[in-house]
Amino acid sequence: MEDDFEYGPAEDPKFSVARYEEMIRNKDQYFFDTQAFEGIIDYYMDKNDPIKALQVVEYAVNQHPFVAVFYLKQAQLFAVTHQFSEALESLEKAETLEPSESDIYLIKGGILGNLDRYDEAFSNLEKALELSENPDEIYLQMALLYQNKGDYEKAIHFLKASLKQNMENQDALYELAFCYDVLDRQEESIGFYKQYIDNDPYSCAAWYNLGNAYHKLNRYEEAIDAYDYAILIKDNFASAYFNKGNALVNLDKYSEAIAVYKQTFEYEPPGAETYCAIGECYEKLDQMDEARSYYKKAVKIDADLADAWFGIGVTLDYEERHFESLHFYKKALDLEQNNPDYWFAIADARYKLNQLDEAEQAYEKVVELNPIDAEAWLDYSSILYERGKLGRAIETIAEAIKNNPETAELYYRMVAYLIANGKYNEALNYLELGLSSDPHKHAVLFEYLPQLRGNKAIIDVINKYTS
């Protein structure tokens, strides 16, 4: 037994872990003091291995049955593994041993909230507040419970209370941004983070959230400035680089965006989404080989990333390799069956391959999923018109107008179809509707039916609105 006690400093967690693992291998029983056990438990928790951590807790409880902290850790681990009843039992034991420990009620409040037992959860959190000298985490937990209940106004109140207690509570900062986003109150979010930055100009999280708020309001230049400050404070802030790249994309600065996206690789392993974003930038620059290369890198990391499969299809379509592009569009569609953009691309590819029945079916799916896509309605009706299905083409455009009454191009297309169908007076009525909506777009009528340029009645109506 003496040999068991001859080991290095108790505060050395690596040594304690090594001794513990040796004990398990030898199927033996060694003694560890409470500090050593805490270090071993924390080691496995940091490694995200709750099962092993729970095994250590069992040994710790057996050797030190009257130490409340082990029951607390046990409760946390049970909660992580969704063993909520067991977690609450452990907390009862901890409360018996140390009823004035605020963490007991904080953890219990979180667990009860997960079980939708909100009244009991808030009651425990109130008790934790009475006992705690550092209430910022308790206010944060209250805010999270209100979020779960869908009461984002109260969540904001408690998040601000948390930050008032501890301005450096990063979780509270990010949750506050989330609540403002859900409530679509970006201006208020901007005001809060600006005020926060006045008090703490070196908070990279505040600058980052300010950038996100600007981004959501399409104020991309200001967003980029905010991300730059976040990066200046924390030069390995990968998320700030990524979002800055997104802002540059929205400003059509694709080459700059690529450079910024690639900077994230210096601070975190390349991810599928980043590769996909770079691919999209190269696609916008018409550098299809490079784009395809990055899309392939993306699907190699994440085969379920539909946008990357779709991107490969787009690059092939650009090169008029329509049969190949269709294969990749289908792979994207398999992952997102109700994505209208994927259906639209498939419809277009089918049309180019002269698979007209399939193209019609795909367009029908596009307008079903996204009835406000005027271009899809126009293309769908055009196929019907080309195939001599004039009545269906007219019905399709009528439905399109019903869903998009402000889109002038639809009225002009209806004029063309009605004239082709011999319904001249009705065509003139639709021409007036189109001109009333947007007289400057009447040229699309002549692009579709150039012979109408010599039609005096039509020219007279157009002149009435454009002269």
Helices and strands as residue ranges (DSSP letters): H 2-5, H 13-26, H 34-46, H 50-63, H 68-80, H 84-97, H 102-114, H 118-131, H 136-149, H 152-165, H 170-182, H 186-199, H 204-216, H 220-233, H 238-250, H 254-263, G 264-266, H 272-284, H 288-301, H 306-318, H 322-335, H 340-352, H 356-369, H 374-386, H 390-403, H 408-420, H 424-437, G 439-442, H 443-448, G 450-454, H 456-466
